[in-house]
Amino acid sequence: MKQALMKNAAPLLNPAIKASLKRFYKADKPLTPLEPAQRVLVFAPHIDDETIGLGGTIRRYADSGAQITIAIITDGKNSNAAPVEADALAETRKQELRSIQDLLGFTDVRYLDYPDSEIKHVASSERFVELIDEIQPDTVYTTSLIDAHPDHVYSAHLVADALKHSKHSPSIVREYEINCPVPPDAINCIMDISDQFPLKQRATEAFKSQVIAFDGFLALAEIKAAQTKESPRYVETFIENTPQRFIEAADRLKTGDRHYENHFKQANRTVTLWWAIFKNLKLKKAIYQSR
């Protein structure tokens, strides 16, 4: 019933939602040039996070000749898909990722295979350290320290802990959005993906094992372009840090209430983007200011 109501309401509501949210995001920030990275390491808690969060930016790195490694942290056996045997689901998700490799242009995939939805119980970042030391990335991408999915939050904290112990220090660490939009004031990196957006959109269509909608994630790429007057049609946005700054932010948030799933709403549907962005926005802004 709920799904049917949203589907019927979407054609009427979605244009108004996009227009109002463009006013909310409106700013005069500069676009961020793509740095000349040779090696990029993307930590993705789940297959499809890499596409939702930075699929267009990954394609830009590929076009520049960078070597891009995607590290998939969980095994995908407990995703929100239709009922299916766990091992078969995990293999299906890996096949879906393989099917988009040429679209996005990443060169390598590593599977850490931690239990899906159980990252909060992973006690050591040792395997993350080993991967950083092996790849020696110029730039590292991770989910945000503040997100409505616990796997995303605890994965980011494991990346921060790994950077403390790694022998290698990347030049840049960027946090990407998935289902918990970052307040506009906290965004300090805007990548133009206008040319790459059609490939990102096609890549999301490969994840047929997932029952969630993806249109909200894609709509945000258009909406958030309002943050810059340089007139891109689509963007991906990030929180850019030095490694030390990212570690310090993780340490400050470590002792607080990290049950963000109780406070914030997922942003996967355009028709519910208002709810996803404005639910407990005052609390969200306060958390970002404390990091």
Secondary structure as UniProt FT lines:
FT   HELIX           2..25
FT   STRAND          39..44
FT   TURN            47..48
FT   HELIX           49..64
FT   STRAND          67..74
FT   TURN            77..78
FT   HELIX           86..99
FT   HELIX           101..104
FT   STRAND          108..114
FT   TURN            116..117
FT   HELIX           119..121
FT   HELIX           126..135
FT   STRAND          139..143
FT   HELIX           150..165
FT   STRAND          172..176
FT   HELIX           184..186
FT   STRAND          189..192
FT   TURN            194..196
FT   HELIX           197..204
FT   TURN            205..206
FT   TURN            208..209
FT   HELIX           215..223
FT   HELIX           224..227
FT   TURN            229..230
FT   STRAND          235..241
FT   HELIX           243..254
FT   HELIX           260..262
FT   HELIX           270..272
FT   HELIX           273..278
FT   TURN            279..280
FT   HELIX           281..290
//
